[in-house]
Amino acid sequence: MRSMTVKEARDSFDRMLEAARREGVVLRDGRIDAAVVVFPEEYARLRQGRAERLPKAMDKIAAEATTSGLTEEELVELLKQPD
């Protein structure tokens, strides 16, 4: 993935879009990653992958909770508590 500063992206928007089409672009503001620009097809692929992994992650967490002795009632109480 290519990296460019926010100023570079602003000054040459067409070049930034072309790079995003090919490989994605990380926009940096000083030392901070401010944004990532990808084309819609790549974004859809990333979202789909996340959606496919979610049920597996939930099953794993449920198994760990059961192994640790956490009951469904305790889980409900935990989820009710504010952060």
Secondary structure, DSSP 8 states (H G I E B T S, - for coil): -EEEEHHHHHHTHHHHHHHHHHT-EEEEETTEEEEEE--HHHHHHHHHHHHHHHHHHHHHHHHHHHHTT--HHHHHHHHHS--
